Amino acid sequence: MPPNTLEQTPVKISDIPEKYPKQWVTVKITQRDLYGLPLEGKVMLYAKSKTDIVDGTKNLKVNDLYVFYTGRIDDDVDQKSNIGQ
């Protein structure tokens, strides 16, 4: 299933897990903190499947992306990916 795409105003990275629970998310970073860590960004893609996010991210013509899973590490996470294959 292809990932969902969005164009929206920037949101705080800390607010994304509540809005997109147990999802893989690709964010275009718009602001970093004092240490260079992502602080704010635009959600570009989100999906339950990591593979869908990896495939969808390949088509984005955007620099400075942050991809992460919003759930807990021990969730049943779709970790299938074709990175490096």
PDB file of N, CA, C and O in Angstrom, chain B, residues numbered from 101:
ATOM      1  N   MET B 101       0.851  -1.179   0.000  1.00  0.00           N
ATOM      2  CA  MET B 101       0.000   0.000   0.000  1.00  0.00           C
ATOM      3  C   MET B 101       0.894   1.237   0.000  1.00  0.00           C
ATOM      4  O   MET B 101       1.794   1.331   0.834  1.00  0.00           O
ATOM      5  N   PRO B 102       0.676   2.184  -0.902  1.00  0.00           N
ATOM      6  CA  PRO B 102       1.511   3.382  -0.938  1.00  0.00           C
ATOM      7  C   PRO B 102       1.312   4.220   0.314  1.00  0.00           C
ATOM      8  O   PRO B 102       0.243   4.192   0.923  1.00  0.00           O
ATOM      9  N   PRO B 103       2.340   4.964   0.695  1.00  0.00           N
ATOM     10  CA  PRO B 103       2.196   5.808   1.883  1.00  0.00           C
ATOM     11  C   PRO B 103       1.249   6.969   1.614  1.00  0.00           C
ATOM     12  O   PRO B 103       1.023   7.358   0.468  1.00  0.00           O
ATOM     13  N   ASN B 104       0.706   7.508   2.688  1.00  0.00           N
ATOM     14  CA  ASN B 104      -0.130   8.700   2.601  1.00  0.00           C
ATOM     15  C   ASN B 104       0.789   9.908   2.490  1.00  0.00           C
ATOM     16  O   ASN B 104       1.866   9.922   3.087  1.00  0.00           O
ATOM     17  N   THR B 105       0.383  10.907   1.743  1.00  0.00           N
ATOM     18  CA  THR B 105       1.198  12.099   1.589  1.00  0.00           C
ATOM     19  C   THR B 105       0.463  13.323   2.109  1.00  0.00           C
ATOM     20  O   THR B 105      -0.766  13.394   2.078  1.00  0.00           O
ATOM     21  N   LEU B 106       1.235  14.272   2.580  1.00  0.00           N
ATOM     22  CA  LEU B 106       0.668  15.484   3.150  1.00  0.00           C
ATOM     23  C   LEU B 106       1.472  16.695   2.714  1.00  0.00           C
ATOM     24  O   LEU B 106       2.665  16.584   2.434  1.00  0.00           O
ATOM     25  N   GLU B 107       0.842  17.817   2.656  1.00  0.00           N
ATOM     26  CA  GLU B 107       1.502  19.116   2.557  1.00  0.00           C
ATOM     27  C   GLU B 107       0.819  19.948   3.621  1.00  0.00           C
ATOM     28  O   GLU B 107      -0.373  20.240   3.522  1.00  0.00           O
ATOM     29  N   GLN B 108       1.558  20.323   4.617  1.00  0.00           N
ATOM     30  CA  GLN B 108       0.955  21.073   5.708  1.00  0.00           C
ATOM     31  C   GLN B 108       1.976  22.018   6.308  1.00  0.00           C
ATOM     32  O   GLN B 108       3.139  22.043   5.905  1.00  0.00           O
ATOM     33  N   THR B 109       1.530  22.781   7.262  1.00  0.00           N
ATOM     34  CA  THR B 109       2.439  23.676   7.955  1.00  0.00           C
ATOM     35  C   THR B 109       3.319  22.856   8.898  1.00  0.00           C
ATOM     36  O   THR B 109       2.935  21.758   9.301  1.00  0.00           O
ATOM     37  N   PRO B 110       4.486  23.374   9.251  1.00  0.00           N
ATOM     38  CA  PRO B 110       5.382  22.634  10.143  1.00  0.00           C
ATOM     39  C   PRO B 110       4.745  22.355  11.501  1.00  0.00           C
ATOM     40  O   PRO B 110       3.970  23.156  12.023  1.00  0.00           O
ATOM     41  N   VAL B 111       5.095  21.194  12.058  1.00  0.00           N
ATOM     42  CA  VAL B 111       4.648  20.798  13.394  1.00  0.00           C
ATOM     43  C   VAL B 111       5.874  20.389  14.203  1.00  0.00           C
ATOM     44  O   VAL B 111       6.909  20.029  13.642  1.00  0.00           O
ATOM     45  N   LYS B 112       5.747  20.447  15.522  1.00  0.00           N
ATOM     46  CA  LYS B 112       6.832  20.012  16.390  1.00  0.00           C
ATOM     47  C   LYS B 112       6.990  18.499  16.259  1.00  0.00           C
ATOM     48  O   LYS B 112       6.001  17.768  16.215  1.00  0.00           O
ATOM     49  N   ILE B 113       8.225  18.039  16.196  1.00  0.00           N
ATOM     50  CA  ILE B 113       8.508  16.601  16.096  1.00  0.00           C
ATOM     51  C   ILE B 113       7.856  15.868  17.265  1.00  0.00           C
ATOM     52  O   ILE B 113       7.341  14.763  17.091  1.00  0.00           O
ATOM     53  N   SER B 114       7.873  16.466  18.446  1.00  0.00           N
ATOM     54  CA  SER B 114       7.303  15.823  19.636  1.00  0.00           C
ATOM     55  C   SER B 114       5.787  15.632  19.547  1.00  0.00           C
ATOM     56  O   SER B 114       5.235  14.809  20.277  1.00  0.00           O
ATOM     57  N   ASP B 115       5.097  16.375  18.667  1.00  0.00           N
ATOM     58  CA  ASP B 115       3.642  16.239  18.505  1.00  0.00           C
ATOM     59  C   ASP B 115       3.250  15.166  17.486  1.00  0.00           C
ATOM     60  O   ASP B 115       2.093  14.745  17.446  1.00  0.00           O
ATOM     61  N   ILE B 116       4.192  14.727  16.672  1.00  0.00           N
ATOM     62  CA  ILE B 116       3.890  13.791  15.582  1.00  0.00           C
ATOM     63  C   ILE B 116       3.421  12.417  16.081  1.00  0.00           C
ATOM     64  O   ILE B 116       2.465  11.885  15.518  1.00  0.00           O
ATOM     65  N   PRO B 117       4.041  11.814  17.108  1.00  0.00           N
ATOM     66  CA  PRO B 117       3.565  10.489  17.545  1.00  0.00           C
ATOM     67  C   PRO B 117       2.103  10.455  17.982  1.00  0.00           C
ATOM     68  O   PRO B 117       1.420   9.454  17.766  1.00  0.00           O
ATOM     69  N   GLU B 118       1.622  11.518  18.584  1.00  0.00           N
ATOM     70  CA  GLU B 118       0.222  11.560  19.004  1.00  0.00           C
ATOM     71  C   GLU B 118      -0.715  11.643  17.794  1.00  0.00           C
ATOM     72  O   GLU B 118      -1.789  11.042  17.785  1.00  0.00           O
ATOM     73  N   LYS B 119      -0.299  12.383  16.794  1.00  0.00           N
ATOM     74  CA  LYS B 119      -1.130  12.569  15.601  1.00  0.00           C
ATOM     75  C   LYS B 119      -1.082  11.356  14.664  1.00  0.00           C
ATOM     76  O   LYS B 119      -2.060  11.062  13.978  1.00  0.00           O
ATOM     77  N   TYR B 120       0.064  10.651  14.637  1.00  0.00           N
ATOM     78  CA  TYR B 120       0.272   9.495  13.749  1.00  0.00           C
ATOM     79  C   TYR B 120       0.771   8.302  14.569  1.00  0.00           C
ATOM     80  O   TYR B 120       1.921   7.893  14.409  1.00  0.00           O
ATOM     81  N   PRO B 121      -0.063   7.740  15.438  1.00  0.00           N
ATOM     82  CA  PRO B 121       0.393   6.647  16.305  1.00  0.00           C
ATOM     83  C   PRO B 121       0.734   5.370  15.522  1.00  0.00           C
ATOM     84  O   PRO B 121       0.039   4.991  14.579  1.00  0.00           O
ATOM     85  N   LYS B 122       1.818   4.728  15.942  1.00  0.00           N
ATOM     86  CA  LYS B 122       2.278   3.463  15.359  1.00  0.00           C
ATOM     87  C   LYS B 122       2.410   3.541  13.841  1.00  0.00           C
ATOM     88  O   LYS B 122       1.977   2.639  13.124  1.00  0.00           O
ATOM     89  N   GLN B 123       3.008   4.622  13.362  1.00  0.00           N
ATOM     90  CA  GLN B 123       3.206   4.853  11.931  1.00  0.00           C
ATOM     91  C   GLN B 123       4.681   5.148  11.665  1.00  0.00           C
ATOM     92  O   GLN B 123       5.384   5.671  12.530  1.00  0.00           O
ATOM     93  N   TRP B 124       5.133   4.815  10.481  1.00  0.00           N
ATOM     94  CA  TRP B 124       6.413   5.289   9.978  1.00  0.00           C
ATOM     95  C   TRP B 124       6.134   6.644   9.357  1.00  0.00           C
ATOM     96  O   TRP B 124       5.159   6.802   8.621  1.00  0.00           O
ATOM     97  N   VAL B 125       6.980   7.622   9.645  1.00  0.00           N
ATOM     98  CA  VAL B 125       6.742   8.990   9.215  1.00  0.00           C
ATOM     99  C   VAL B 125       8.003   9.559   8.557  1.00  0.00           C
ATOM    100  O   VAL B 125       9.113   9.349   9.045  1.00  0.00           O
ATOM    101  N   THR B 126       7.826  10.274   7.457  1.00  0.00           N
ATOM    102  CA  THR B 126       8.906  11.020   6.821  1.00  0.00           C
ATOM    103  C   THR B 126       8.594  12.497   6.983  1.00  0.00           C
ATOM    104  O   THR B 126       7.527  12.969   6.591  1.00  0.00           O
ATOM    105  N   VAL B 127       9.538  13.216   7.566  1.00  0.00           N
ATOM    106  CA  VAL B 127       9.355  14.634   7.856  1.00  0.00           C
ATOM    107  C   VAL B 127      10.437  15.445   7.143  1.00  0.00           C
ATOM    108  O   VAL B 127      11.614  15.088   7.190  1.00  0.00           O
ATOM    109  N   LYS B 128      10.040  16.528   6.486  1.00  0.00           N
ATOM    110  CA  LYS B 128      11.007  17.489   5.949  1.00  0.00           C
ATOM    111  C   LYS B 128      11.312  18.450   7.086  1.00  0.00           C
ATOM    112  O   LYS B 128      10.438  19.197   7.526  1.00  0.00           O
ATOM    113  N   ILE B 129      12.543  18.432   7.557  1.00  0.00           N
ATOM    114  CA  ILE B 129      12.921  19.244   8.706  1.00  0.00           C
ATOM    115  C   ILE B 129      12.936  20.717   8.319  1.00  0.00           C
ATOM    116  O   ILE B 129      13.546  21.110   7.325  1.00  0.00           O
ATOM    117  N   THR B 130      12.244  21.531   9.135  1.00  0.00           N
ATOM    118  CA  THR B 130      12.216  22.974   8.905  1.00  0.00           C
ATOM    119  C   THR B 130      12.948  23.735  10.005  1.00  0.00           C
ATOM    120  O   THR B 130      13.291  24.905   9.835  1.00  0.00           O
ATOM    121  N   GLN B 131      13.188  23.066  11.140  1.00  0.00           N
ATOM    122  CA  GLN B 131      13.903  23.723  12.233  1.00  0.00           C
ATOM    123  C   GLN B 131      14.625  22.673  13.061  1.00  0.00           C
ATOM    124  O   GLN B 131      14.087  21.600  13.336  1.00  0.00           O
ATOM    125  N   ARG B 132      15.856  22.998  13.456  1.00  0.00           N
ATOM    126  CA  ARG B 132      16.653  22.126  14.314  1.00  0.00           C
ATOM    127  C   ARG B 132      16.922  22.833  15.636  1.00  0.00           C
ATOM    128  O   ARG B 132      16.865  24.059  15.722  1.00  0.00           O
ATOM    129  N   ASP B 133      17.216  22.036  16.670  1.00  0.00           N
ATOM    130  CA  ASP B 133      17.515  22.627  17.963  1.00  0.00           C
ATOM    131  C   ASP B 133      18.985  23.038  18.039  1.00  0.00           C
ATOM    132  O   ASP B 133      19.719  22.924  17.057  1.00  0.00           O
ATOM    133  N   LEU B 134      19.392  23.495  19.163  1.00  0.00           N
ATOM    134  CA  LEU B 134      20.746  23.970  19.421  1.00  0.00           C
ATOM    135  C   LEU B 134      21.811  22.926  19.086  1.00  0.00           C
ATOM    136  O   LEU B 134      22.934  23.275  18.722  1.00  0.00           O
ATOM    137  N   TYR B 135      21.453  21.637  19.209  1.00  0.00           N
ATOM    138  CA  TYR B 135      22.391  20.538  18.966  1.00  0.00           C
ATOM    139  C   TYR B 135      22.265  19.938  17.565  1.00  0.00           C
ATOM    140  O   TYR B 135      22.953  18.972  17.236  1.00  0.00           O
ATOM    141  N   GLY B 136      21.391  20.507  16.749  1.00  0.00           N
ATOM    142  CA  GLY B 136      21.216  20.021  15.386  1.00  0.00           C
ATOM    143  C   GLY B 136      20.182  18.924  15.238  1.00  0.00           C
ATOM    144  O   GLY B 136      20.021  18.371  14.150  1.00  0.00           O
ATOM    145  N   LEU B 137      19.482  18.601  16.305  1.00  0.00           N
ATOM    146  CA  LEU B 137      18.442  17.565  16.246  1.00  0.00           C
ATOM    147  C   LEU B 137      17.144  18.145  15.677  1.00  0.00           C
ATOM    148  O   LEU B 137      16.852  19.321  15.892  1.00  0.00           O
ATOM    149  N   PRO B 138      16.357  17.330  14.950  1.00  0.00           N
ATOM    150  CA  PRO B 138      15.095  17.828  14.384  1.00  0.00           C
ATOM    151  C   PRO B 138      14.147  18.325  15.477  1.00  0.00           C
ATOM    152  O   PRO B 138      13.892  17.624  16.456  1.00  0.00           O
ATOM    153  N   LEU B 139      13.638  19.527  15.302  1.00  0.00           N
ATOM    154  CA  LEU B 139      12.729  20.134  16.263  1.00  0.00           C
ATOM    155  C   LEU B 139      11.334  20.318  15.667  1.00  0.00           C
ATOM    156  O   LEU B 139      10.325  20.170  16.358  1.00  0.00           O
ATOM    157  N   GLU B 140      11.295  20.643  14.377  1.00  0.00           N
ATOM    158  CA  GLU B 140      10.031  20.947  13.718  1.00  0.00           C
ATOM    159  C   GLU B 140      10.137  20.557  12.246  1.00  0.00           C
ATOM    160  O   GLU B 140      11.222  20.588  11.664  1.00  0.00           O
ATOM    161  N   GLY B 141       9.006  20.192  11.651  1.00  0.00           N
ATOM    162  CA  GLY B 141       9.038  19.852  10.235  1.00  0.00           C
ATOM    163  C   GLY B 141       7.656  19.619   9.658  1.00  0.00           C
ATOM    164  O   GLY B 141       6.649  19.629  10.367  1.00  0.00           O
ATOM    165  N   LYS B 142       7.639  19.407   8.345  1.00  0.00           N
ATOM    166  CA  LYS B 142       6.403  19.101   7.626  1.00  0.00           C
ATOM    167  C   LYS B 142       6.335  17.597   7.409  1.00  0.00           C
ATOM    168  O   LYS B 142       7.287  17.001   6.903  1.00  0.00           O
ATOM    169  N   VAL B 143       5.228  16.978   7.785  1.00  0.00           N
ATOM    170  CA  VAL B 143       5.031  15.556   7.541  1.00  0.00           C
ATOM    171  C   VAL B 143       4.784  15.377   6.050  1.00  0.00           C
ATOM    172  O   VAL B 143       3.808  15.895   5.506  1.00  0.00           O
ATOM    173  N   MET B 144       5.673  14.642   5.395  1.00  0.00           N
ATOM    174  CA  MET B 144       5.577  14.430   3.951  1.00  0.00           C
ATOM    175  C   MET B 144       4.869  13.115   3.630  1.00  0.00           C
ATOM    176  O   MET B 144       4.061  13.049   2.703  1.00  0.00           O
ATOM    177  N   LEU B 145       5.176  12.062   4.403  1.00  0.00           N
ATOM    178  CA  LEU B 145       4.598  10.734   4.189  1.00  0.00           C
ATOM    179  C   LEU B 145       4.363  10.066   5.539  1.00  0.00           C
ATOM    180  O   LEU B 145       5.067  10.334   6.512  1.00  0.00           O
ATOM    181  N   TYR B 146       3.360   9.192   5.580  1.00  0.00           N
ATOM    182  CA  TYR B 146       3.203   8.317   6.738  1.00  0.00           C
ATOM    183  C   TYR B 146       2.529   7.032   6.289  1.00  0.00           C
ATOM    184  O   TYR B 146       1.695   7.039   5.383  1.00  0.00           O
ATOM    185  N   ALA B 147       2.898   5.924   6.934  1.00  0.00           N
ATOM    186  CA  ALA B 147       2.342   4.616   6.575  1.00  0.00           C
ATOM    187  C   ALA B 147       2.635   3.630   7.698  1.00  0.00           C
ATOM    188  O   ALA B 147       3.526   3.856   8.517  1.00  0.00           O
ATOM    189  N   LYS B 148       1.889   2.550   7.731  1.00  0.00           N
ATOM    190  CA  LYS B 148       2.132   1.464   8.698  1.00  0.00           C
ATOM    191  C   LYS B 148       3.386   0.674   8.336  1.00  0.00           C
ATOM    192  O   LYS B 148       4.031   0.097   9.211  1.00  0.00           O
ATOM    193  N   SER B 149       3.727   0.646   7.073  1.00  0.00           N
ATOM    194  CA  SER B 149       4.826  -0.183   6.583  1.00  0.00           C
ATOM    195  C   SER B 149       6.093   0.639   6.346  1.00  0.00           C
ATOM    196  O   SER B 149       6.065   1.668   5.671  1.00  0.00           O
ATOM    197  N   LYS B 150       7.185   0.173   6.906  1.00  0.00           N
ATOM    198  CA  LYS B 150       8.476   0.821   6.678  1.00  0.00           C
ATOM    199  C   LYS B 150       8.861   0.730   5.201  1.00  0.00           C
ATOM    200  O   LYS B 150       9.420   1.674   4.643  1.00  0.00           O
ATOM    201  N   THR B 151       8.569  -0.378   4.588  1.00  0.00           N
ATOM    202  CA  THR B 151       8.883  -0.559   3.174  1.00  0.00           C
ATOM    203  C   THR B 151       8.179   0.499   2.328  1.00  0.00           C
ATOM    204  O   THR B 151       8.780   1.055   1.409  1.00  0.00           O
ATOM    205  N   ASP B 152       6.921   0.778   2.628  1.00  0.00           N
ATOM    206  CA  ASP B 152       6.184   1.802   1.887  1.00  0.00           C
ATOM    207  C   ASP B 152       6.836   3.171   2.056  1.00  0.00           C
ATOM    208  O   ASP B 152       6.926   3.943   1.101  1.00  0.00           O
ATOM    209  N   ILE B 153       7.284   3.464   3.253  1.00  0.00           N
ATOM    210  CA  ILE B 153       7.934   4.749   3.510  1.00  0.00           C
ATOM    211  C   ILE B 153       9.263   4.839   2.771  1.00  0.00           C
ATOM    212  O   ILE B 153       9.565   5.868   2.166  1.00  0.00           O
ATOM    213  N   VAL B 154      10.058   3.778   2.814  1.00  0.00           N
ATOM    214  CA  VAL B 154      11.343   3.775   2.106  1.00  0.00           C
ATOM    215  C   VAL B 154      11.110   3.974   0.616  1.00  0.00           C
ATOM    216  O   VAL B 154      11.782   4.787  -0.019  1.00  0.00           O
ATOM    217  N   ASP B 155      10.165   3.238   0.064  1.00  0.00           N
ATOM    218  CA  ASP B 155       9.868   3.371  -1.365  1.00  0.00           C
ATOM    219  C   ASP B 155       9.341   4.769  -1.700  1.00  0.00           C
ATOM    220  O   ASP B 155       9.736   5.347  -2.712  1.00  0.00           O
ATOM    221  N   GLY B 156       8.461   5.315  -0.869  1.00  0.00           N
ATOM    222  CA  GLY B 156       7.901   6.639  -1.110  1.00  0.00           C
ATOM    223  C   GLY B 156       8.932   7.744  -0.960  1.00  0.00           C
ATOM    224  O   GLY B 156       8.905   8.728  -1.699  1.00  0.00           O
ATOM    225  N   THR B 157       9.833   7.584  -0.013  1.00  0.00           N
ATOM    226  CA  THR B 157      10.863   8.589   0.228  1.00  0.00           C
ATOM    227  C   THR B 157      11.830   8.688  -0.952  1.00  0.00           C
ATOM    228  O   THR B 157      12.362   9.762  -1.232  1.00  0.00           O
ATOM    229  N   LYS B 158      12.056   7.570  -1.641  1.00  0.00           N
ATOM    230  CA  LYS B 158      12.945   7.581  -2.811  1.00  0.00           C
ATOM    231  C   LYS B 158      12.462   8.556  -3.873  1.00  0.00           C
ATOM    232  O   LYS B 158      13.272   9.104  -4.620  1.00  0.00           O
ATOM    233  N   ASN B 159      11.153   8.781  -3.952  1.00  0.00           N
ATOM    234  CA  ASN B 159      10.571   9.641  -4.980  1.00  0.00           C
ATOM    235  C   ASN B 159      10.512  11.117  -4.589  1.00  0.00           C
ATOM    236  O   ASN B 159      10.184  11.965  -5.418  1.00  0.00           O
ATOM    237  N   LEU B 160      10.825  11.425  -3.334  1.00  0.00           N
ATOM    238  CA  LEU B 160      10.770  12.819  -2.894  1.00  0.00           C
ATOM    239  C   LEU B 160      12.021  13.562  -3.350  1.00  0.00           C
ATOM    240  O   LEU B 160      13.135  13.053  -3.223  1.00  0.00           O
ATOM    241  N   LYS B 161      11.836  14.726  -3.862  1.00  0.00           N
ATOM    242  CA  LYS B 161      12.950  15.573  -4.301  1.00  0.00           C
ATOM    243  C   LYS B 161      13.194  16.634  -3.221  1.00  0.00           C
ATOM    244  O   LYS B 161      13.133  17.836  -3.481  1.00  0.00           O
ATOM    245  N   VAL B 162      13.472  16.157  -2.010  1.00  0.00           N
ATOM    246  CA  VAL B 162      13.610  17.045  -0.856  1.00  0.00           C
ATOM    247  C   VAL B 162      14.869  16.644  -0.085  1.00  0.00           C
ATOM    248  O   VAL B 162      15.169  15.459   0.063  1.00  0.00           O
ATOM    249  N   ASN B 163      15.583  17.628   0.392  1.00  0.00           N
ATOM    250  CA  ASN B 163      16.728  17.375   1.265  1.00  0.00           C
ATOM    251  C   ASN B 163      16.296  17.502   2.717  1.00  0.00           C
ATOM    252  O   ASN B 163      15.224  18.028   3.017  1.00  0.00           O
ATOM    253  N   ASP B 164      17.133  17.020   3.600  1.00  0.00           N
ATOM    254  CA  ASP B 164      16.941  17.160   5.045  1.00  0.00           C
ATOM    255  C   ASP B 164      15.666  16.463   5.535  1.00  0.00           C
ATOM    256  O   ASP B 164      14.788  17.089   6.130  1.00  0.00           O
ATOM    257  N   LEU B 165      15.587  15.159   5.272  1.00  0.00           N
ATOM    258  CA  LEU B 165      14.445  14.354   5.709  1.00  0.00           C
ATOM    259  C   LEU B 165      14.775  13.602   6.992  1.00  0.00           C
ATOM    260  O   LEU B 165      15.929  13.255   7.246  1.00  0.00           O
ATOM    261  N   TYR B 166      13.759  13.359   7.781  1.00  0.00           N
ATOM    262  CA  TYR B 166      13.867  12.602   9.025  1.00  0.00           C
ATOM    263  C   TYR B 166      12.798  11.521   8.953  1.00  0.00           C
ATOM    264  O   TYR B 166      11.612  11.831   8.836  1.00  0.00           O
ATOM    265  N   VAL B 167      13.206  10.252   9.022  1.00  0.00           N
ATOM    266  CA  VAL B 167      12.279   9.125   8.959  1.00  0.00           C
ATOM    267  C   VAL B 167      12.338   8.396  10.297  1.00  0.00           C
ATOM    268  O   VAL B 167      13.419   8.058  10.780  1.00  0.00           O
ATOM    269  N   PHE B 168      11.169   8.155  10.893  1.00  0.00           N
ATOM    270  CA  PHE B 168      11.136   7.474  12.189  1.00  0.00           C
ATOM    271  C   PHE B 168       9.799   6.777  12.409  1.00  0.00           C
ATOM    272  O   PHE B 168       8.810   7.054  11.730  1.00  0.00           O
ATOM    273  N   TYR B 169       9.800   5.861  13.383  1.00  0.00           N
ATOM    274  CA  TYR B 169       8.588   5.137  13.781  1.00  0.00           C
ATOM    275  C   TYR B 169       8.043   5.796  15.031  1.00  0.00           C
ATOM    276  O   TYR B 169       8.802   6.077  15.958  1.00  0.00           O
ATOM    277  N   THR B 170       6.747   6.051  15.078  1.00  0.00           N
ATOM    278  CA  THR B 170       6.152   6.786  16.192  1.00  0.00           C
ATOM    279  C   THR B 170       5.710   5.896  17.354  1.00  0.00           C
ATOM    280  O   THR B 170       5.331   6.399  18.412  1.00  0.00           O
ATOM    281  N   GLY B 171       5.756   4.591  17.161  1.00  0.00           N
ATOM    282  CA  GLY B 171       5.334   3.689  18.234  1.00  0.00           C
ATOM    283  C   GLY B 171       6.489   3.282  19.122  1.00  0.00           C
ATOM    284  O   GLY B 171       7.600   3.799  19.009  1.00  0.00           O
ATOM    285  N   ARG B 172       6.204   2.349  20.004  1.00  0.00           N
ATOM    286  CA  ARG B 172       7.230   1.814  20.897  1.00  0.00           C
ATOM    287  C   ARG B 172       8.066   0.785  20.151  1.00  0.00           C
ATOM    288  O   ARG B 172       7.595   0.162  19.200  1.00  0.00           O
ATOM    289  N   ILE B 173       9.285   0.615  20.580  1.00  0.00           N
ATOM    290  CA  ILE B 173      10.188  -0.326  19.931  1.00  0.00           C
ATOM    291  C   ILE B 173       9.651  -1.750  19.994  1.00  0.00           C
ATOM    292  O   ILE B 173       9.883  -2.532  19.072  1.00  0.00           O
ATOM    293  N   ASP B 174       8.947  -2.099  21.050  1.00  0.00           N
ATOM    294  CA  ASP B 174       8.444  -3.463  21.174  1.00  0.00           C
ATOM    295  C   ASP B 174       7.086  -3.673  20.503  1.00  0.00           C
ATOM    296  O   ASP B 174       6.504  -4.752  20.624  1.00  0.00           O
ATOM    297  N   ASP B 175       6.569  -2.658  19.795  1.00  0.00           N
ATOM    298  CA  ASP B 175       5.355  -2.838  19.009  1.00  0.00           C
ATOM    299  C   ASP B 175       5.634  -3.835  17.887  1.00  0.00           C
ATOM    300  O   ASP B 175       6.790  -4.082  17.545  1.00  0.00           O
ATOM    301  N   ASP B 176       4.597  -4.395  17.328  1.00  0.00           N
ATOM    302  CA  ASP B 176       4.745  -5.268  16.174  1.00  0.00           C
ATOM    303  C   ASP B 176       4.985  -4.384  14.951  1.00  0.00           C
ATOM    304  O   ASP B 176       4.047  -3.996  14.255  1.00  0.00           O
ATOM    305  N   VAL B 177       6.239  -4.078  14.707  1.00  0.00           N
ATOM    306  CA  VAL B 177       6.622  -3.121  13.684  1.00  0.00           C
ATOM    307  C   VAL B 177       6.966  -3.855  12.390  1.00  0.00           C
ATOM    308  O   VAL B 177       7.688  -4.852  12.401  1.00  0.00           O
ATOM    309  N   ASP B 178       6.438  -3.347  11.275  1.00  0.00           N
ATOM    310  CA  ASP B 178       6.802  -3.880   9.967  1.00  0.00           C
ATOM    311  C   ASP B 178       8.205  -3.376   9.658  1.00  0.00           C
ATOM    312  O   ASP B 178       8.385  -2.208   9.312  1.00  0.00           O
ATOM    313  N   GLN B 179       9.196  -4.247   9.782  1.00  0.00           N
ATOM    314  CA  GLN B 179      10.583  -3.837   9.603  1.00  0.00           C
ATOM    315  C   GLN B 179      11.133  -4.295   8.278  1.00  0.00           C
ATOM    316  O   GLN B 179      12.327  -4.140   8.024  1.00  0.00           O
ATOM    317  N   LYS B 180      10.298  -4.857   7.421  1.00  0.00           N
ATOM    318  CA  LYS B 180      10.779  -5.316   6.117  1.00  0.00           C
ATOM    319  C   LYS B 180      11.219  -4.101   5.320  1.00  0.00           C
ATOM    320  O   LYS B 180      10.517  -3.092   5.262  1.00  0.00           O
ATOM    321  N   SER B 181      12.370  -4.208   4.716  1.00  0.00           N
ATOM    322  CA  SER B 181      12.880  -3.112   3.918  1.00  0.00           C
ATOM    323  C   SER B 181      13.821  -3.670   2.864  1.00  0.00           C
ATOM    324  O   SER B 181      14.433  -4.722   3.052  1.00  0.00           O
ATOM    325  N   ASN B 182      13.927  -2.964   1.770  1.00  0.00           N
ATOM    326  CA  ASN B 182      14.845  -3.388   0.732  1.00  0.00           C
ATOM    327  C   ASN B 182      16.063  -2.476   0.675  1.00  0.00           C
ATOM    328  O   ASN B 182      16.747  -2.426  -0.347  1.00  0.00           O
ATOM    329  N   ILE B 183      16.340  -1.765   1.741  1.00  0.00           N
ATOM    330  CA  ILE B 183      17.519  -0.895   1.788  1.00  0.00           C
ATOM    331  C   ILE B 183      18.762  -1.774   1.650  1.00  0.00           C
ATOM    332  O   ILE B 183      18.901  -2.778   2.348  1.00  0.00           O
ATOM    333  N   GLY B 184      19.641  -1.397   0.765  1.00  0.00           N
ATOM    334  CA  GLY B 184      20.895  -2.120   0.572  1.00  0.00           C
ATOM    335  C   GLY B 184      20.762  -3.396  -0.209  1.00  0.00           C
ATOM    336  O   GLY B 184      21.732  -4.147  -0.316  1.00  0.00           O
ATOM    337  N   GLN B 185      19.606  -3.674  -0.757  1.00  0.00           N
ATOM    338  CA  GLN B 185      19.429  -4.910  -1.522  1.00  0.00           C
ATOM    339  C   GLN B 185      19.271  -4.614  -2.976  1.00  0.00           C
ATOM    340  O   GLN B 185      19.110  -5.533  -3.780  1.00  0.00           O
TER     341      GLN B 185
END
